[in-house]
Amino acid sequence: MPTDIRIIHAHDFIKATPEGQLDLEKSKKLLMEIASASVPLVDYEIILDTRKAQLGMSVFDLWYLSAELSNLRKPFSGKTAILCPAERFDQAAFFALCAQNRDFKVRAFTSFEGAVEWLIANGN
């Protein structure tokens, strides 16, 4: 069975203030815009590619953005793979855990191939 995969680059929606801090409100707004644009698509999986994102996030930032997914349940109803560099795997895994606690199918990966294999596999 074919699987439709949409790749979202984190640098497209993670925004910083002029001081270099994460701008949660702008990031949240852009995440909602991405989700709104995705609503018409049905039965697809997502790769959220954070490899080129230059901004580090605190534990609170990660928790907050995962909580925002609850307001965007329909666009993120399929599987979401978080693709990250190895040095930020723990942060991506924490974000995934927070999202899983809200009944989202999210996993962190350092390998593009591993992410795609999980997305096309049956089950969670």
C-alpha positions in Angstrom: 0.0 0.0 0.0 1.5 3.4 -1.0 2.3 5.9 1.8 2.1 9.6 1.3 4.8 11.5 3.2 5.1 15.2 3.7 8.4 16.7 4.8 8.3 19.9 6.9 11.6 21.7 7.6 11.7 23.1 11.1 13.6 26.2 10.0 10.4 27.1 8.1 8.5 27.5 11.3 10.8 27.8 14.3 11.5 31.6 14.7 13.8 33.5 17.0 13.5 36.9 18.6 16.2 39.6 17.6 18.0 38.5 20.8 18.3 34.9 19.5 15.7 33.4 21.8 12.9 31.1 20.6 9.8 33.1 19.7 7.1 30.7 20.9 4.2 32.8 19.7 5.5 33.2 16.2 6.6 29.5 16.1 3.1 28.4 17.3 1.4 30.7 14.7 3.6 29.2 11.8 3.0 25.6 13.1 -0.8 26.4 12.9 -0.4 27.8 9.4 1.4 24.6 8.3 -1.3 22.5 9.9 -4.1 24.5 8.2 -2.4 24.1 4.8 -2.2 20.3 5.5 -5.9 19.8 6.5 -7.1 18.9 3.0 -4.5 16.1 2.7 -5.8 12.8 3.9 -3.9 9.7 5.0 -0.3 11.0 5.0 2.6 10.8 7.3 5.0 13.6 8.3 8.7 14.0 8.6 9.6 17.1 10.7 13.2 17.7 9.6 15.0 19.6 12.4 18.6 19.0 11.2 19.2 22.5 9.9 17.4 24.3 12.7 19.9 26.5 14.4 17.9 27.4 17.5 18.2 25.3 20.7 15.0 24.8 22.7 14.5 24.4 26.4 12.6 21.5 27.9 9.7 23.9 28.4 9.7 25.0 24.8 9.6 21.4 23.6 6.8 20.6 26.0 4.8 23.7 25.0 5.1 23.0 21.3 4.0 19.4 21.8 1.0 20.6 23.8 0.1 22.8 20.9 -0.3 19.7 18.8 -3.5 18.9 20.8 -5.0 21.9 19.1 -4.0 20.5 15.7 -5.1 16.9 16.1 -6.5 16.4 12.6 -3.4 17.5 10.5 -1.2 15.4 12.8 -3.4 12.3 13.1 -1.0 10.1 11.2 2.6 9.3 12.2 5.1 12.0 12.6 8.9 11.3 12.5 11.1 13.9 14.0 14.4 13.9 12.1 17.3 15.4 14.1 21.1 15.5 14.3 22.6 13.0 16.9 23.6 15.7 19.3 19.9 16.8 19.7 18.4 13.3 19.8 17.5 13.6 23.5 15.6 16.8 22.9 13.7 15.3 19.9 13.0 12.1 21.9 11.6 14.3 24.8 9.3 16.2 22.3 8.2 12.8 20.9 7.4 11.5 24.4 5.4 14.6 25.3 3.4 14.1 22.0 2.9 10.4 22.7 1.5 11.2 26.1 -1.2 13.1 24.2 -1.9 10.1 21.9 0.1 11.2 18.9 2.2 8.8 16.9 5.6 10.5 17.1 9.1 9.1 17.1 12.6 10.7 17.0 15.2 9.6 14.4 18.7 10.6 13.4 18.5 8.7 10.1 16.2 9.7 7.2 16.0 6.1 6.1 15.0 5.0 9.6 12.3 7.6 9.7 10.9 6.6 6.3 10.9 2.9 7.2 8.9 3.6 10.4 6.4 5.8 8.5 5.7 3.1 5.9 5.5 0.2 8.3 2.2 -1.0 9.5 1.3 -0.3 13.1 3.1 2.1 15.4 
